Structures are given as structure tokens and as C-alpha cells.
Amino acid sequence: MDAMVVTGGCRLKGRVRASGAKNAALPIMAASILAEGPMRLKNVPDLMDIRTMARLLGQLGVRVEREESSGDLLLESRSERRSVAPYSIMRTMRAGICVLGPLVARRGFAEVSLPGGCAIGDRPVDLHLKGLRALGARLDIKHGYIVARCRRLRGTEMYLGGPFGSTVTGTANVLMAAVLAKGQTVIESAACEPEVQDLARLLVKMGADIQGIGSPRLVVEGVDGLGGAEHTIIPDRIEAGTLLMAGAATGGDVVVEGARWNDLFALVHVLRDAGAVVEHFDDTIRVRARGTLRSVDVTTLPFPGFPTDLQAQAMAMLTKADGISVITEKIYPDRFMHVAELGRMGARIRKEGNAAVVHGTRRLSGAPVMASDLRASAALVIAGLMAEGRTTISRIYHLDRGYERIERKLAALGATIRRVKEK
Ligand code: EPZ
């Protein structure tokens, strides 16, 4: 297993480019099940989760290939005989659930393993099932699998909000089913995240009729079939946000290309409240910070609120801010695995229910720490860059699930960071 060794104390400076968005690419890849022709996807990041989704689609009769010359991902549904998404794959990547809607809509049958436990807390799929049932699918849970059957789905009105707001992959799943349903479907309380918008745009290119993209009310007129399409995946706002916070946390001057201002508005405000200077030109954002940041309160919310996928990184950044920051998690109330590890580096953080109170401290010191999940790993990298001495982060396979060669990007900004084999 690999570990990451970070030596802190340097101010990041320079320009990097964010890769394509993992969380846009995963459901978009699943949409290939719906297509009657080939799909070409550009700007798909080269990540473990993408390879896992390719493997899952392979099991479902979709040919997935990375074209060497262009780096594009080519997908084509070749056989509709196998519609089983096995536990062996689903337990490693929850986004595999996104094949459920397309399988039901296109093939009328699916057996998809329930995804299983997750370090960031409870992650039910009841809203996915609610939406698909509303469209007329018969769903049973048997031996850990969702077994789905239907004839042609039928359009209907549904409310997809849950106790923590809208659901991102739930909206994706139901949308991918509704596009082939007979008649009109109205999805109220749909997720508005840029990744859902990107999926909807791809579906429109394939021939779907979707109104209200980017709003919480999606209106879909079902069509009889969908063709292939070519699509460029949006840049990864979470990776871009992570790099921007790494820049601010180290008192640096960092320019991130592929950082869309409208996708990162909530973060921009947090950075500015913390005292950083943030500017943008087209899809490029520059952050500059000097000296100690100020404390800021951060509350995670569905888009356009502050993303839960940047909460851990924001906490790391604020560990050395002047004053007390309260970080409230409204999407995943238990997503605080990073608190204890940051504490091992000298951070003063007290967890209180779904909030963490961060007392800014003047110094962090490098320590051996352990990654618990994808974004917690990114937070530990940021903390390592801010700390005195050396931090060794083990179990970085979590990091590799969502960040494409992050050590190279950070090294290009002047960070002292390297990947080593763990003994
Ligand atoms: C997506 O997960 C992302 N994953 C997550 O990113 C992200 O943290 C999350 O959205 C929230 O933004 C992908 O896009 C592949 P949700 P998803 O359904 O869709 C509750 C990362 O680090 N809920 O929007 O699974 C749920 O428990 C990952 O890249 C229900 O109650 O999240 C949570 O409290 C981690 N019932 C809230 O809704 C349901 O049926 C939002 O979850 C579904 C969800």
C-alpha cells in the first residue's frame, strides 16, 4: 500500500489545472446503458473509481475503452443479457448504484447489490427506490440485492426531498429512468448540483427532453429511445476547491484552471471571509493569502451551499486561523473522521453533535496519520502542508479514488510531497 509523505512549511505558488469531475463522470458513464449508439466522453479523470465503474459496466455488457491517442473514454452497450451489479464491485464504490435507473428503464430488469457501509456515515438509498417505484418499477430487496422489474415505466409527479435535502445520485438515477418513461415526469426537490446538470445536458444530447436543468424542478417528457453522444465532462469543483484551500492555508498564491466561479461560489465567500483575496477570469480562479487567516463559520448544504465534499479540507485550513470557527455538517452529520487525525497533528477541535468547533492554534506539527475516506485524506494533505516537519499519511488509496495524481499537482506548486510504499 502507498503512503504520502508531506513536509510542511512552504507557501504554494503557481498554476495548476483541475481534472474532470469524478462525480459527474460516474453517472454519465452509467448513462451509456441507455444509449443505442456509441458514446465518447472527454475530460474523464483517470481515477480508481472511474476504473471501477468501467469494470461494473463491463459486467453489464457495456464495452468501455480509454482511447490512447486522445485520452477519451469510449463506451458502447453491446449486450443486454447481463443485468447484475455484484456486491464485490458495489461494496467498493457506492456510485455503482447509478446503473439501477438505466438498467430498469432500458432493460426492464436489474439486480443491483445494495452498496454497504461507508466511513462518512449512513447513506440510505430509499429515495432512489421511491422515485423508481413512482415510475412503476417493482422493487424487492432480496439477499442484499435490489431486484427490479418493470414493463415500460410511466411518467408521474414525485417529490425527491429527504431529511437532509435533495439526493445527488438519487436524482441522477431517477432522471435516467424518467427519460425513457412514457409521458411526463416531474421531479420536485431534484438535486441542483453541477454534476446533475452535466448529466442532464448529456441526456439531452442523447435525445432526451428535459426542462428545468439546474433547478429543483425537473420536467421530463419521455422518449422512445436515446442515441449515442459526445460530451466533455465539467471540471471537478471539489478538486479545484481543495487546491484553492491548499493555497490559502499555506499563505500562498495559487491559480487553478478548470475552476468554475459559479460552481464554487460558497467556497469563494468562505475564502474571502477568512481574509484571502480571490479573483477569477473565465474558468480560472486565483487565491492569494498572507499570514494568518481569520476564523469563519461554515455550514454544509446542498448546492449552491457549501459542499460537504469540501468540509474536511475547510476544517484543516481553519485549524491555524485566528479565532474560533464552527463547522456544521448538514448533509452527513457523522462526517468527522478527520477530527481525531487532525488532533494528532495538534489541531484543537471539539466535536459537538453535527458540528465541530475549531480553536485556531499557532502551530501544527507533522505526525503519522491515517486516511479514513476520500475527502478526509485531502484534509490531511492540507494539514501536512501547514504543519512543521513531516506528516506521513497512510491508506491513501482513498485519495486515489478521487484525486488524479494530486502529489504531482501540489509538487508543481512547490510542495514537498512524495508517494512512498508502505512497509
Ligand atoms: C453524492 O453522493 C456524492 N457522490 C458524494 O461525494 C457527496 O458527498 C454527496 O453527493 C453529497 O453532495 C457522488 O456523486 C458519486 P446524496 P450521494 O444522495 O448521491 C441522504 C465524494 O467524496 N439520502 O446526495 O450518495 C443522505 O444520507 C462523495 O466524492 C437519503 O436520506 O449523496 C445524505 O444525508 C462522498 N436517502 C443526503 O441525503 C437517499 O435515498 C445527501 O445524499 C439518498 C440520500
Residues whose N, C-alpha, C, O or C-beta is under 5 A from the ligand:
A	BS01	EPZ	N23 A95 D122 R123 P124 V125 D126 L127 H128 G162 P163 F164 G165 S166 T167 V168 T169 G170 T308 D309 I331 Y332 L374 R375
